[in-house]
Amino acid sequence: MQLKEQLKTLGLSWVAENIDAALAEAASRKITPAETLARLLAGELEARMTRSVQRRIRDSRIPAPKSLSDFNWAWPKRIDKDMVMDALRLVFVKEKGNVVLMGGVGLGKTHIAIALILEACHRNLPALFTTAMEMVNNLKAAAAVNNLGKVLRRYTAPAIVAVDELGFMPFDRQGADLFFQVVSARHEKGSLVLTSNLSYRDWTATFANNAALTSAILDRLTEKCATVVIDGKSYRTRNKVEK
């Protein structure tokens, strides 16, 4: 019991729970002490990685896990599957690049964005999922109480941040400025995944009709960016379409 308590004190909880079985197996199969220790430490590392991934997923705030393995590639009229699957390799995260998923409603943009965030979590990368309006509203509230710096770090610190539903509702000037601060702070320091129902040429209306600000956002965002355009009818209305 003293040994197990010492192991737990050292933070080796998995080793403490499994050492008796490991020692019994070592005795019966004549496994060397060094190999037994290696197996115990490997199990501890795997358990820690599992807990870390679970914590990453929880902290990412994805609404529900989504995988590209259950994405209906046949539904959109146009989608570059190779580009999406290449994004899933997360090379763009290593290169501090971005991904923009562009198309109408119900075509799987959010599904793909969540899948990218989930993949980052499984690779033990700090990741976050949010909507554009939620992010801007949180930043506005923080600015109102002189707490902008702390809340801004929530959106600038992770290795990858997915911002969903850009363009569904336009920002006022303050909101547009705050969105620019996030894009500017992450430029060449972290990756963004954006989903939008608007093409780039229509983004000015989203950013308070400020052409200069929109140009500055696009300049930083698209410098290293994969733009995936998705066309077709909404998957959520497929039953009506089939009828």
N, C-alpha and C positions, 0 to 999 in steps of 0.2 A: 504493500500500500504506500509506503514511504517513497518508493521509486516512482510510482504513478503520480503521486502528488508533486514530486520534483519535476517530472516531465510536464505536467500541466502548468506549473509555475513558470517553466521555460517557454511556454506557449506551444508545446508539442502534444496537443490534445489527441491527435489521430494516433500518434505513436503510443500514448498512454492507453488508449482504448484497444489497441491491437497487439501490444507487446507480448501478452501471454500466449496468444495463438501463434505468433511468429516464433517465439522461443520453443513452443511445443513442436512446431513443424520442423524447426532447425534440429532439434534433438532426434526426432524420428527419422528424418531424411539425411541427417549428418551434413547439414548446411553449415558452412563456415561462419564464424562470428562476423567477419567483414561483409559477407553477402547478406546476412540477416540484417545488419545495420543499414546496408545500402537499400534493401527492400523497404525497411521501415521509413527511412528518410524519403524514398521515392513516393511512398504512400502519403506521407505528411505534405510533401510538395504538391501532389495532385489534389489533396483535400483543400489546401490553401488556395490553389488556383480556382477550384470549383466555387469556393466561397467568394473569392474576389470577383469572378465573372457574375455570380448571382447579385453581388452588390453593385457592380457596374450596370447591370440590366435594371435593377431597382432605381438607381440614381439617374438613369437615362430618361426616365419618365415617358417611355413609349406607352401608348394606350393599350396595346396588346402585341404579343410577339407575331411577327410576320416573316415568312421565308420565301425566297424566290423559287423554291422547289414546288410551292403550291400556287405560283402565279400563273394565270391563264394567258399564255403568250399568244394564243390563237384569237383572242377577242379583239384587241386593238387592230384597227385597219393598218396602222403603221407604227412600228416600234423597232428600234435597233437593239435586238436582243444581245448581240455580241458586245455592244458598247455598255449595256447594263451589266452583263456578266463580268466584263473587264473591270468595271467600277467596283464590283464585289470583291475583287482582289485587294482593294484599298491601297493600291499604289499611289493614288491621288492624295491620300492622307499623308503618306510618307513625303510626298513632294509638295505638301501644303497647297494643293490645288482644290478645285471645287467641282460640284456636279449640279446642274440645273435640269430638273424634270419639268417639261413644259407641255401642256395639253389641256383639253377640256375636262369637265368633271367626270368622275366615275371610270377613269381609265387606268387606275392603279398607281398613280404618282405617289400617293401616301404609302401604299403597300411597299413600293420599292425603297422609299426613303427610310421606312422603319426597318426593312431588311438590311440596309447598309449600316444603320445604327446598331442593330443587333449583332451583326458580324463584327463590328468594332468592339462591342462588349465582350464577345467570345475571344477576341484577341487581347483582351484586358486593356483596352484603350479607353480613356475617359470620354464619354459621349453623352449627348443631350438631344432630346427631341422636344420641339415646341412649335406652336403656331406663330405666324408673324404678328398677329394682333395681340396674342398673349404676351409675347416678348416685349413689344412696344408699350403695352399698358403697364407691365411690371416696371419697365424703365421709367415711364412717366411718373408712376407712383413713388418710385425711389427718388427721382429728382425733386419731387414736391417736398420731401422731408430731408433733403440734403444727404441722401444715402446712395447716390447714383454710382459712385465708384465701386462699392461692394456688390451691388446687383449687376453692374456691367460685367464684372469678372465672372459671374455665373454663365454668361454667354460668350466670353472670350477665352476662358481657361481651358475648356475641353479640347481634345485633339480634333474632334469632329462634332459639329452641331447641325442638326436638320431643322430647317425653318419651313413649316408647312403653310400652304394657303396664302402665299404672297399674291396680292392683287385682288383677292375677293372683296376686300374693303380698303378704300384709299386711306392713307395717313394724312393727318394735318401736318403743318410745318414742323412742329416739335417732334412728332412721331417719325417723320422722314429724316430729320436730323439725327435722332437717336438710332434709327436703323443704319444710317451711314456710319455712325460711331462704331457699331458692332462690325460692319464690313471692313472698315478701315483698320480697326484694332486686330482683326484676324488676318488681314492681308499678309501673306508670306509667313504667317505664324501658326495658322490652323486652317482646317478645311470646313467649308460650308456645303450642305446639300439643301437646295431650295426647290420647292415645288410651286408652280405658278400656272394659272389658267390663261395668262397673257403672254404674248410674244414680247421680245425685248423692246420693239418699237412702241409698244403701248404702256411701258412701265412709267412713263412720265406722269400719267394720271394718278398712279398709285402714290407717287412721292410728291404730293401737293402741287402738281403741275410745275415743278421746278426742274427745268431742263438741265441746268448746270449740275445740280445735285444728282440727278438721275445719271448723267454722263459720268460723274465721279464714281458713283456706285458701280456702274457697269464696267468702267475702266479697271477697277480693282478686282471685281468679281470674275470677269471673263479673261483675265490675263493668262491664267492656267485653268481652263474650265472645259468639262465635257458637257455639251448640251444635248439632252435626249428629248426629241420631239415625239409626242405620242398623239396619234389621230384616231378617231373612231367615235362610236356611240357609247354612252355611259353603260358600264357593266351592271350598274344597279337597276337599270331599266330593261335588262335583257329579256325578262319574261314578257313584257309588253311588246318588245320588238319581235320576239318569236311568235307571239299570237298574231 
